[in-house]
Amino acid sequence: MSETVSSANKTPRNGRDLVDNFISAPQAAVVLFSLSWCSFCRAAKQLLGQIGVEYRVIELDQGEFLDPNLQREVRGRLQEITHSNTLPQLFIGGEGLGGYTETAVALRSGKLAQILSKHGVASSLPSPD
């Protein structure tokens, strides 16, 4: 259901470009920036899996992201976009939803189903009215 990315196929010049490319890539409408050891990240992945959403995982503690400069640039860009320095960070159709807590709240309120539907992302959630 998910595709894990620990190394980009075509590495952009810097972490800023890399984040922007992942978020805007048409082939992956749902992108989760994560750390493999993080319990909130695991919970976000589990939530997405339970509702049948296909998503791309960017593990920031694996592969090329082990480079401290690249990781700092990526984390800095995520903080600019989300105004948060925590992970996970979920993007749907280029739109930032937040971390696990915000995603769980959006699921309970029906907002997650609306956002997924708005961006044409299939899930097992009932279609919003």
C-alpha positions as CSV (number, residue, x, y, z in Angstrom):
1,M,0.0,0.0,0.0
2,S,2.9,2.4,0.7
3,E,6.0,3.2,-1.1
4,T,9.0,4.0,1.0
5,V,11.6,6.4,-0.3
6,S,14.9,6.7,1.4
7,S,16.8,7.9,-1.6
8,A,15.4,10.0,-4.5
9,N,15.8,8.7,-8.0
10,K,16.8,12.2,-9.3
11,T,18.3,14.1,-6.5
12,P,17.4,17.8,-6.6
13,R,20.0,20.4,-5.8
14,N,19.0,20.7,-2.1
15,G,16.6,19.6,0.5
16,R,14.2,22.5,-0.2
17,D,13.8,21.3,-3.8
18,L,13.5,17.7,-2.7
19,V,10.6,18.4,-0.3
20,D,8.8,20.6,-2.9
21,N,9.3,17.9,-5.6
22,F,7.9,15.1,-3.3
23,I,4.9,17.2,-2.3
24,S,4.0,18.2,-5.8
25,A,4.7,14.9,-7.6
26,P,1.5,13.9,-9.5
27,Q,2.3,10.2,-9.1
28,A,2.0,10.3,-5.3
29,A,-0.9,12.4,-4.1
30,V,-0.3,11.4,-0.5
31,V,3.1,11.9,1.0
32,L,4.2,11.2,4.6
33,F,7.5,12.5,5.9
34,S,8.5,10.2,8.7
35,L,11.2,8.8,10.9
36,S,11.3,5.0,11.0
37,W,11.7,4.8,14.8
38,C,8.9,7.3,15.6
39,S,5.8,5.9,17.3
40,F,3.6,8.8,16.0
41,C,5.0,8.1,12.5
42,R,4.1,4.4,12.8
43,A,0.6,5.3,14.0
44,A,0.1,7.6,11.0
45,K,1.2,4.8,8.6
46,Q,-1.1,2.4,10.3
47,L,-4.0,4.8,10.1
48,L,-3.4,5.4,6.4
49,G,-3.2,1.6,5.8
50,Q,-6.4,0.9,7.8
51,I,-8.3,3.3,5.5
52,G,-6.8,1.8,2.4
53,V,-4.9,4.9,1.2
54,E,-1.9,4.5,-1.1
55,Y,0.9,6.8,0.0
56,R,4.6,7.5,-0.3
57,V,6.7,7.5,2.8
58,I,9.8,9.6,3.0
59,E,11.9,8.2,5.8
60,L,14.2,11.0,6.9
61,D,16.5,8.7,8.9
62,Q,17.5,6.4,6.0
63,G,19.5,6.5,2.8
64,E,20.6,9.9,1.5
65,F,18.7,11.6,4.3
66,L,21.5,10.4,6.7
67,D,23.5,13.3,5.3
68,P,23.2,15.8,8.1
69,N,23.2,18.8,5.7
70,L,20.4,17.3,3.5
71,Q,18.4,16.3,6.6
72,R,18.7,19.8,8.0
73,E,17.6,21.4,4.7
74,V,14.6,19.0,4.5
75,R,13.5,19.5,8.1
76,G,13.9,23.3,7.6
77,R,11.8,23.3,4.5
78,L,9.1,21.2,6.2
79,Q,9.1,23.6,9.2
80,E,8.7,26.6,6.8
81,I,5.7,24.9,5.1
82,T,4.0,23.4,8.2
83,H,5.1,25.8,11.0
84,S,5.9,22.7,13.0
85,N,9.2,20.9,13.7
86,T,7.6,17.6,14.5
87,L,7.2,14.5,12.4
88,P,5.3,12.9,10.8
89,Q,4.0,15.5,8.4
90,L,1.3,14.4,5.9
91,F,0.6,16.1,2.6
92,I,-2.4,15.3,0.4
93,G,-2.5,16.8,-3.1
94,G,0.3,19.2,-2.0
95,E,-1.9,20.4,1.0
96,G,-0.4,20.0,4.4
97,L,-2.7,18.2,6.9
98,G,-0.3,17.9,9.8
99,G,1.0,15.1,12.0
100,Y,-0.6,12.0,13.4
101,T,-2.8,13.9,15.9
102,E,-4.2,16.2,13.2
103,T,-4.8,13.3,10.9
104,A,-6.7,11.3,13.5
105,V,-8.8,14.4,14.3
106,A,-9.5,14.9,10.6
107,L,-10.5,11.2,10.3
108,R,-13.0,11.5,13.2
109,S,-14.5,14.8,11.9
110,G,-14.9,13.6,8.3
111,K,-12.4,16.2,7.1
112,L,-9.9,13.6,6.0
113,A,-12.5,11.9,3.7
114,Q,-13.3,15.4,2.2
115,I,-9.6,16.1,1.5
116,L,-9.0,12.7,0.0
117,S,-12.1,13.0,-2.2
118,K,-11.1,16.5,-3.2
119,H,-7.8,15.2,-4.5
120,G,-9.2,12.1,-6.1
121,V,-7.5,9.7,-3.6
122,A,-9.2,6.4,-3.1
123,S,-9.8,5.1,0.4
124,S,-12.2,2.9,2.3
125,L,-13.8,5.9,4.0
126,P,-17.4,6.7,3.1
127,S,-17.7,9.3,0.4
128,P,-18.4,12.8,1.9
129,D,-21.8,14.3,1.0
